[in-house]
Amino acid sequence: MEAIEATPEVEPKRDSRGRKVLSDGERERLLEAYEGCGLTQKEFCRREGVNYHTFVSWLGQRRKSRDRNGPSHRSDFVEMVVPFGSASESGFELDLGGGLVVRTGDEDALWRLIERIRG
């Protein structure tokens, strides 16, 4: 008869209230698994044994971190190039980044656009 070695299951760390404490790596692994699973947040949490509200908080923190550290979609600065020339030749160019440039000779229209961008 062969000997079978059993590996004891390691109990997860728990806080003073009995809740599981996950490492950053375990938390990231769960977030990555959620993104590729196709389940709703509640279904995923039920399957993984994670508190739904805690999980939603993790997702929010992750998104905020990515927004702060990733490429910005909105800038506090907008470059505005005003070409020199006669009044009939002058126009305005507004570089919005990402290859998007607005050119106009209508100053009022440009200011309306800037106000819309500012929100």
C-alpha positions as CSV (number, residue, x, y, z in Angstrom):
1,M,0.0,0.0,0.0
2,E,1.3,3.4,-1.0
3,A,1.6,6.3,1.5
4,I,-0.4,9.4,0.6
5,E,0.8,12.7,1.8
6,A,-1.9,15.1,2.7
7,T,-1.1,18.8,2.5
8,P,-2.8,20.7,5.3
9,E,-4.9,23.6,4.2
10,V,-3.5,26.9,5.4
11,E,-6.1,29.0,7.1
12,P,-6.3,32.5,5.7
13,K,-5.2,35.4,8.0
14,R,-8.1,37.0,9.7
15,D,-8.6,40.4,11.3
16,S,-10.0,41.0,14.9
17,R,-13.5,40.7,13.5
18,G,-12.9,37.4,11.8
19,R,-12.7,38.7,8.3
20,K,-10.2,37.3,5.8
21,V,-7.2,39.5,5.2
22,L,-5.9,39.3,1.6
23,S,-2.5,40.4,0.4
24,D,-2.2,42.9,-2.3
25,G,-1.3,40.1,-4.7
26,E,-4.3,38.0,-3.8
27,R,-6.6,41.0,-4.2
28,E,-5.1,41.9,-7.6
29,R,-5.4,38.2,-8.7
30,L,-9.2,38.4,-7.8
31,L,-9.6,41.6,-9.7
32,E,-7.9,40.2,-12.7
33,A,-10.0,37.0,-12.5
34,Y,-13.2,39.1,-12.3
35,E,-12.3,41.1,-15.4
36,G,-12.0,38.0,-17.6
37,C,-14.8,35.8,-16.2
38,G,-18.0,37.3,-17.6
39,L,-19.9,37.1,-14.3
40,T,-21.7,40.0,-12.6
41,Q,-19.9,41.4,-9.6
42,K,-22.4,39.8,-7.2
43,E,-22.0,36.4,-8.9
44,F,-18.3,36.6,-8.8
45,C,-18.2,37.6,-5.1
46,R,-20.5,34.7,-4.2
47,R,-18.3,32.3,-6.1
48,E,-15.1,33.5,-4.6
49,G,-16.5,34.1,-1.0
50,V,-15.7,37.8,-1.1
51,N,-18.0,40.5,0.5
52,Y,-19.7,42.3,-2.4
53,H,-19.3,45.8,-0.9
54,T,-15.6,45.2,-0.2
55,F,-15.1,44.0,-3.7
56,V,-16.8,47.1,-5.2
57,S,-14.5,49.2,-3.0
58,W,-11.4,47.4,-4.4
59,L,-12.6,48.0,-8.0
60,G,-13.1,51.7,-7.3
61,Q,-9.7,52.1,-5.7
62,R,-8.1,50.3,-8.6
63,R,-9.8,52.5,-11.2
64,K,-8.8,55.7,-9.3
65,S,-5.2,54.5,-9.1
66,R,-5.2,53.8,-12.8
67,D,-6.7,57.2,-13.6
68,R,-4.0,58.9,-11.5
69,N,-1.2,56.9,-12.9
70,G,-2.4,56.3,-16.4
71,P,-2.6,58.6,-19.4
72,S,-4.9,61.5,-18.7
73,H,-7.9,61.9,-20.9
74,R,-8.5,65.4,-19.6
75,S,-5.9,68.1,-19.0
76,D,-5.9,71.2,-17.0
77,F,-4.0,72.9,-19.8
78,V,-5.2,73.5,-23.3
79,E,-2.7,74.8,-25.9
80,M,-4.1,77.6,-28.0
81,V,-2.1,78.8,-31.0
82,V,-3.1,82.2,-32.3
83,P,-1.4,82.9,-35.7
84,F,-0.3,86.4,-36.6
85,G,-1.3,88.1,-39.8
86,S,-3.9,90.4,-41.1
87,A,-7.5,90.3,-39.7
88,S,-8.7,88.5,-42.8
89,E,-5.9,85.8,-42.5
90,S,-6.1,85.3,-38.8
91,G,-7.7,82.3,-37.3
92,F,-7.5,80.2,-34.2
93,E,-6.1,76.7,-33.7
94,L,-6.9,74.6,-30.6
95,D,-4.9,71.4,-30.0
96,L,-7.0,69.1,-27.8
97,G,-4.3,66.4,-27.8
98,G,-4.5,62.9,-29.2
99,G,-4.3,64.3,-32.7
100,L,-7.5,66.4,-32.3
101,V,-7.1,70.0,-33.6
102,V,-9.8,72.6,-33.9
103,R,-9.2,75.4,-36.4
104,T,-11.6,78.3,-36.8
105,G,-11.7,81.9,-37.7
106,D,-14.8,82.6,-35.5
107,E,-13.5,83.8,-32.1
108,D,-17.0,83.5,-30.5
109,A,-17.4,79.9,-31.6
110,L,-14.0,79.1,-30.2
111,W,-14.9,80.6,-26.8
112,R,-18.1,78.7,-26.8
113,L,-16.1,75.5,-27.4
114,I,-13.7,76.3,-24.7
115,E,-16.5,76.9,-22.2
116,R,-18.1,73.5,-23.2
117,I,-14.8,71.8,-22.7
118,R,-14.4,73.3,-19.2
119,G,-17.8,71.8,-18.4
